[in-house]
Amino acid sequence: MDKGLHFTFHVITTVLLLRGSSQAGEKNDTKMQAGSDLRGPGEGLPTLTVTTILEDPYVMVRSAELEGYCIDLLKALASMLHFSYRVKVVGDGQYGAVSSTGNWTGMIGEILRREADIAVAPLTVTSAREEVVSFTTPFLQTGIGILLRKDTVSQDMSFFHFLAPFSKETWTGLLFAYVLTCFCLFLVARLSPCEWNEPKNEENHFTFLNSLWFGAGALALQGVTPRPKALSVRVIAAVWWLFTIALLAAYIANFTALLSSGSEQLPIQTFEDLVKQRKLEFGTLDGSSTFYFFKNSKNPIHQMIYEYMDKRRDHVLVKTYQEAVQRVMESNYAFIGESISQDLAAARHCDLIRAPEVIGARGFGIATTQASPWTKKLSIAVLKLRESGDLDYLRHKWWESSCLHKSRERWSPLQPQALGGLFLTLAIGLALGVIAAVVELSNKSRHAAGHAKKSCCSVFTEEMCTRLRIKENTRQSQETSGRANA
């Protein structure tokens, strides 16, 4: 009888233990689905509680597990420093700011309340946060930018849009090069005896107007008369042809890039442009470091942005980054936030674009409790990951998207420096043409001086004056003055 009772007691105890284990497993599964991630503690390894926030591509939930840039970073740090960790998503979904009651919210608040040991997330290092927690060396550098939808900021092309591929300085340099080349053609054609053998009996076809026409014809890739006969004139003509071919290729390439990028159709280039316009509303994340950056800034433009957002905070401030991107895509709204996150949004959504100006350089760091021994260890580990290129690899891995191959480099007008080699080649060609013309004239003067038994310099001077009409003009002026005196 006692053996039967003893056996029955053992059976009941075993059943109760099995049921308790099953319920514990169900609770752990539910906790995992809620966004927590438990990594095996390992024997003798310290376990850290890590708080984070769900934001693409830093931390995302896929197949009941967390993944993303910050999760990969955390794995690398745990492997280097030999610790295990438990990841939990911040309860209120906030990064960390001082509430109306004076208490810190978000991930900063959880660290202060010892609910978490560290925060690994896109958490900006600010002076206010640094006063209550410690930050490691930043693992990502960023700034504040403006995210826009392309069709909300596009404007009609100007009437002189075809001039946009080159800057004003470049157009000025091209005009000067054109006039100088035509003048060199005119001068060399008069000096070269091969082009103009008998100045007294022949007419020089390379007048200045004809030289201008010849240069313009080369710009249009058309052959025009007069045709050069002398070597010196041909040298200048050939160099000018090469110059125009390279110039037209650069213009066509840059104009195609301009039409493809559409960056010239973006009237909002800076934060000052954003304040002056009235078509778009703009805002940022409520309680974010970006909001407080504009609040504390002494810049008048930044103060105007803060006053605008503060007066309409219930309407223009958003709760999450995903809400901000969705609002930019669906309404006339511009989002002010971290430029590195905006680059990802613009890459994944091809109808979005980030304005060129970026202000307030800052970084994302890992937050720890003050005087924590992990702060320095984590900072050194982050530096090692940066030096080894692992951070660049993670940046490339998680910022890839299906839209990246459609993105184009930001367009800018072609500056004179980009065509510096082309201008130098033209200048050398013009110099060679003038020198060749002088040599040709010198050779003719030497032969003429031998026949006339005169000095070569005197014959060269007379030939030069005749070709440039200096002597005739002097005689005519003398005759005119003599008649006037009479």
C-alpha positions in Angstrom: 0.0 0.0 0.0 2.8 2.4 1.0 4.7 1.6 -2.2 1.6 2.3 -4.3 1.1 5.7 -2.7 4.8 6.5 -3.1 4.6 5.6 -6.8 1.5 7.7 -7.3 3.1 10.7 -5.6 6.1 10.5 -7.9 3.9 10.4 -11.0 1.9 13.4 -10.0 5.1 15.4 -9.2 6.6 14.5 -12.6 3.5 15.7 -14.4 3.4 19.0 -12.5 7.1 19.6 -13.3 6.6 18.9 -17.0 3.6 21.3 -17.2 5.6 24.1 -15.5 8.4 23.7 -18.0 6.0 23.9 -20.9 4.4 27.1 -19.6 7.8 28.7 -19.0 8.8 27.9 -22.6 5.6 29.5 -23.9 6.3 32.7 -21.9 9.8 32.8 -23.3 8.5 32.4 -26.9 6.0 35.2 -26.3 8.8 37.5 -25.0 10.9 36.7 -28.0 8.1 37.7 -30.4 7.7 41.0 -28.5 11.1 42.0 -29.7 13.6 40.7 -27.1 16.7 38.8 -28.2 18.6 36.6 -25.8 22.1 35.4 -26.7 23.4 32.4 -24.8 25.1 33.6 -21.6 28.0 31.2 -21.9 30.0 30.0 -18.9 31.6 32.7 -16.9 30.7 35.5 -19.3 28.9 38.7 -18.1 25.4 39.3 -19.5 24.4 42.8 -20.5 20.9 44.1 -21.0 20.8 46.1 -24.2 18.0 48.6 -25.0 17.4 49.6 -28.6 14.7 51.1 -30.8 13.1 49.7 -33.9 14.3 51.7 -36.9 15.3 50.5 -40.4 18.1 49.5 -41.0 19.5 49.7 -37.5 17.2 47.3 -35.8 14.3 45.3 -37.5 12.1 42.4 -36.5 12.2 39.6 -39.1 11.0 36.0 -38.5 10.6 36.7 -34.7 14.2 37.8 -34.5 16.0 41.1 -34.4 18.5 42.0 -37.1 20.1 45.1 -38.6 23.2 47.3 -38.4 23.1 47.7 -34.6 22.6 43.9 -34.1 25.6 43.1 -36.2 27.6 45.7 -34.4 26.5 44.2 -31.1 27.6 40.8 -32.2 31.0 42.0 -33.2 31.5 43.8 -29.9 30.4 40.8 -27.9 32.8 38.6 -29.8 35.7 41.1 -29.1 35.0 41.8 -25.5 33.6 38.4 -24.5 30.2 39.1 -23.1 26.7 37.9 -23.7 23.7 40.1 -24.0 19.9 40.3 -23.9 18.3 42.8 -26.3 15.1 44.6 -25.5 13.2 47.2 -27.4 12.6 50.4 -25.5 9.2 50.5 -24.0 8.0 54.0 -24.9 9.6 54.0 -28.4 11.6 57.1 -27.6 15.3 57.9 -28.0 15.6 59.9 -24.8 14.6 63.4 -23.8 13.6 65.3 -20.6 9.8 65.1 -20.1 7.6 67.8 -18.5 8.1 66.1 -15.1 11.9 66.4 -15.4 12.5 62.7 -15.9 14.3 61.2 -18.9 12.2 59.1 -21.4 13.3 56.5 -23.9 16.5 54.6 -23.9 18.3 57.2 -21.8 15.6 56.9 -19.1 15.9 53.1 -19.1 19.7 53.3 -18.5 19.2 55.8 -15.7 16.6 53.6 -14.1 19.1 50.6 -14.4 16.6 48.8 -16.6 19.3 48.4 -19.2 23.1 48.4 -19.1 23.8 49.9 -22.5 21.9 51.4 -25.5 23.0 50.3 -28.9 20.9 52.3 -31.4 21.0 55.4 -33.7 21.3 57.5 -30.6 22.9 60.9 -31.2 25.6 62.1 -28.8 24.5 65.4 -27.3 25.7 67.5 -24.4 22.4 67.1 -22.5 22.5 63.3 -22.7 26.3 63.3 -21.9 25.5 65.0 -18.6 23.4 62.0 -17.4 25.0 59.0 -19.2 28.3 58.2 -20.9 28.8 57.7 -24.6 31.4 55.7 -26.5 33.3 56.8 -29.6 30.7 57.4 -32.3 30.3 54.4 -34.6 28.5 56.4 -37.3 28.9 60.0 -38.4 25.9 62.0 -39.6 24.3 65.5 -39.7 20.9 67.2 -40.1 19.4 67.2 -43.6 16.1 67.8 -45.4 14.2 64.9 -46.9 11.8 65.9 -49.8 9.6 64.4 -52.4 10.9 65.2 -55.9 7.6 66.2 -57.4 6.7 68.6 -54.6 9.8 70.7 -55.2 10.3 70.5 -58.9 9.9 73.7 -60.9 9.8 74.6 -64.5 13.1 74.9 -66.3 14.3 78.4 -67.0 14.4 79.8 -70.5 18.3 79.7 -70.5 18.4 76.2 -69.0 20.7 75.1 -71.9 23.5 77.3 -70.3 23.4 75.3 -67.0 26.0 72.6 -67.9 28.8 75.2 -67.6 29.3 77.6 -64.8 29.5 81.4 -65.5 33.2 81.4 -65.1 33.5 78.6 -67.7 31.3 80.4 -70.2 33.4 83.5 -69.7 36.6 81.6 -70.3 35.2 80.0 -73.5 34.2 83.4 -74.9 37.6 84.7 -74.2 39.2 81.6 -75.8 37.0 82.0 -78.9 37.9 85.7 -79.4 41.6 85.1 -78.8 41.8 82.2 -81.2 40.0 84.2 -84.0 42.4 87.1 -83.4 45.4 84.8 -83.6 44.0 83.4 -86.9 43.6 86.9 -88.2 47.1 87.9 -87.1 48.9 84.8 -88.3 47.1 84.9 -91.7 48.5 88.4 -92.2 52.0 87.6 -91.1 52.5 84.4 -92.9 53.8 84.8 -96.5 52.5 81.4 -97.3 49.0 82.6 -96.6 49.4 86.1 -98.0 52.3 86.3 -100.4 51.9 89.8 -102.0 50.2 92.2 -99.5 50.3 95.0 -102.1 48.6 93.0 -104.9 46.6 90.3 -103.1 43.6 90.5 -100.8 43.8 88.7 -97.5 40.7 86.5 -97.1 41.3 86.0 -93.4 39.8 89.3 -92.2 38.7 89.5 -88.6 35.1 88.9 -89.4 36.0 85.9 -91.6 38.1 84.6 -88.7 35.2 84.9 -86.4 33.0 83.0 -88.9 35.7 80.3 -89.2 35.8 79.8 -85.4 32.0 79.7 -85.2 31.9 77.1 -88.0 34.3 74.9 -86.0 32.0 75.1 -83.0 29.2 73.7 -85.2 31.5 71.0 -86.6 31.1 72.5 -90.1 33.9 73.3 -92.6 33.7 77.0 -93.7 35.8 79.2 -96.0 38.4 80.6 -96.2 40.5 77.5 -96.0 44.0 77.9 -94.4 47.0 77.3 -96.7 50.0 78.2 -94.4 51.3 75.8 -91.8 51.0 78.3 -89.1 47.4 79.0 -89.8 46.7 75.2 -90.0 48.3 74.6 -86.6 45.9 77.1 -85.0 42.9 75.8 -86.9 43.7 72.2 -86.0 44.2 73.0 -82.3 40.9 74.9 -82.3 39.1 72.0 -83.9 40.4 69.6 -81.2 39.4 72.1 -78.6 35.8 72.4 -79.9 35.4 68.6 -80.2 36.4 68.0 -76.6 34.3 71.0 -75.5 31.2 69.8 -77.2 31.7 66.3 -75.8 31.9 67.8 -72.2 28.9 69.9 -72.8 26.7 67.0 -74.1 27.8 64.7 -71.3 27.1 67.3 -68.6 23.8 68.4 -70.1 22.7 64.7 -70.2 23.7 64.3 -66.6 21.7 67.5 -65.8 18.5 66.2 -67.4 18.9 62.8 -65.8 19.6 63.9 -62.2 17.1 66.7 -62.1 19.1 68.4 -59.3 18.8 71.7 -61.1 15.0 71.5 -60.6 15.4 71.5 -56.8 14.7 75.0 -55.5 15.2 74.0 -51.8 18.9 73.6 -51.5 19.4 75.0 -48.0 17.5 75.5 -44.8 17.1 79.1 -45.6 15.3 78.1 -48.8 13.0 75.9 -46.7 12.1 78.7 -44.4 11.3 81.2 -47.3 9.0 78.8 -49.2 5.3 78.5 -48.3 4.4 75.3 -50.2 5.7 72.7 -47.9 5.2 72.0 -44.2 8.3 70.8 -42.3 9.0 69.1 -39.0 11.1 66.5 -37.2 10.9 63.8 -34.6 9.2 64.9 -31.4 11.7 65.0 -28.6 14.7 64.2 -30.8 18.1 65.7 -30.6 17.4 67.4 -34.0 14.5 69.3 -32.4 16.6 70.5 -29.5 19.4 71.4 -31.9 17.2 74.1 -33.5 15.9 75.1 -30.1 19.3 75.8 -28.7 20.8 77.3 -31.8 21.6 81.0 -32.0 21.4 81.0 -35.8 18.4 83.2 -36.9 17.4 80.7 -39.6 17.5 77.9 -37.1 15.5 79.9 -34.6 12.8 80.5 -37.3 12.7 76.8 -38.0 12.3 76.0 -34.3 9.5 78.6 -33.8 7.6 77.2 -36.8 7.8 73.6 -35.4 7.0 74.6 -31.8 3.9 76.6 -32.8 2.6 73.7 -34.9 4.1 70.8 -32.9 0.9 68.8 -32.8 0.7 68.9 -36.6 4.3 68.9 -37.9 6.2 66.8 -35.4 6.1 63.0 -35.9 6.5 60.1 -33.5 8.6 57.7 -35.6 11.0 57.8 -38.5 8.7 55.5 -40.5 5.8 57.9 -40.0 8.0 60.8 -41.2 9.0 59.0 -44.4 5.4 58.0 -45.1 4.2 61.6 -44.6 6.9 62.9 -47.0 5.8 60.5 -49.7 2.0 61.1 -49.2 1.8 64.9 -48.6 3.5 68.3 -49.0 5.8 67.7 -46.1 9.6 68.1 -45.6 11.3 66.0 -42.9 14.3 67.4 -41.0 16.4 64.6 -39.5 19.6 62.6 -39.6 21.1 62.8 -43.1 22.4 59.2 -43.0 18.9 57.9 -42.5 17.6 60.2 -45.2 20.1 58.8 -47.6 18.7 55.4 -47.0 15.2 56.6 -47.5 16.1 58.3 -50.7 17.9 55.1 -51.9 14.9 52.9 -51.2 12.2 55.3 -52.4 13.3 56.6 -55.7 10.8 59.5 -55.6 12.5 61.0 -52.5 15.6 63.2 -52.4 17.8 64.8 -49.8 18.6 68.5 -50.1 22.4 69.2 -50.5 22.9 71.2 -47.3 23.8 69.2 -44.2 24.3 71.0 -40.8 25.1 70.1 -37.3 27.7 67.3 -37.7 27.2 64.7 -35.0 27.6 61.0 -34.4 25.8 57.9 -33.1 27.3 56.5 -30.0 26.6 53.6 -27.5 25.2 54.9 -24.3 26.2 53.4 -20.9 25.7 54.3 -17.3 28.1 56.9 -15.9 31.4 55.6 -14.6 30.6 52.2 -16.2 33.7 50.1 -16.9 32.2 49.1 -20.3 32.4 52.7 -21.7 36.2 52.6 -22.4 36.2 49.0 -23.5 33.4 49.6 -26.0 35.1 52.8 -27.3 38.3 50.9 -28.0 36.4 48.1 -29.6 34.5 50.6 -31.9 37.8 52.1 -32.9 39.3 48.7 -33.8 36.2 47.9 -35.9 36.6 51.2 -37.7 40.3 50.7 -38.3 39.8 47.2 -39.6 37.1 48.3 -42.1 34.3 46.3 -40.4 32.2 49.4 -39.8 32.4 50.4 -43.5 31.4 46.8 -44.4 28.3 47.0 -42.2 27.5 50.5 -43.6 27.6 49.1 -47.1 25.7 45.9 -46.2 22.7 47.6 -44.6 22.4 50.6 -46.8 22.1 48.6 -50.0 18.6 48.5 -51.6 16.8 47.9 -54.8 16.8 51.6 -55.6 20.5 52.2 -55.2 21.3 51.3 -58.8 18.9 54.0 -59.9 20.5 56.7 -57.9 22.8 59.2 -59.6 25.6 61.3 -58.4 24.6 64.8 -57.4 25.1 67.1 -60.5 27.0 70.4 -60.5 28.0 72.8 -63.3 31.3 72.2 -65.0 34.0 74.5 -63.5 36.9 76.0 -65.4 39.3 73.8 -63.4 37.8 70.7 -65.1 38.8 72.1 -68.5 42.1 73.4 -67.4 44.1 71.0 -69.5 42.0 71.8 -72.6 42.6 75.5 -72.2 46.3 74.9 -71.7 46.4 72.8 -74.9 44.7 75.6 -76.9 47.2 78.2 -75.5 50.2 76.1 -76.5 48.7 75.6 -80.0 48.1 79.4 -80.4 51.7 80.1 -79.3 53.1 77.5 -81.8 51.0 79.0 -84.6 52.3 82.6 -84.0 55.9 81.3 -83.7 55.5 79.4 -87.0 54.2 82.5 -88.7 57.1 84.6 -87.4 59.5 82.0 -88.6 57.9 81.9 -92.1 58.1 85.7 -92.3 61.7 85.6 -91.2 62.7 83.1 -93.8 61.1 85.3 -96.6 62.8 88.4 -95.2 66.2 86.7 -95.2 65.9 85.8 -98.8 64.6 89.2 -99.8 67.4 90.9 -97.8 70.0 88.8 -99.8 68.6 89.9 -103.1 68.2 93.5 -102.2 71.5 93.6 -100.2 69.8 95.1 -97.2 69.7 94.3 -93.5 67.6 91.3 -92.6 66.1 93.3 -89.7 65.1 96.2 -91.8 63.5 94.0 -94.4 61.7 92.1 -91.7 60.4 95.4 -90.1 59.3 96.7 -93.5 57.5 93.5 -94.3 55.8 93.5 -90.9 54.7 97.1 -91.3 53.3 96.4 -94.7 51.3 93.4 -93.6 49.9 95.2 -90.6 49.3 98.3 -92.7 51.3 100.4 -90.2 53.4 102.2 -92.8 50.4 103.1 -95.1 48.4 104.4 -92.2 51.4 106.6 -91.1 51.8 108.0 -94.6 48.1 108.7 -94.9 48.0 110.5 -91.6 51.1 112.6 -92.6 49.5 113.6 -95.9 46.3 114.5 -94.2 48.0 116.7 -91.7 50.1 118.3 -94.5 47.0 119.2 -96.4 45.4 120.6 -93.3 48.4 122.8 -92.6 48.3 124.0 -96.2 
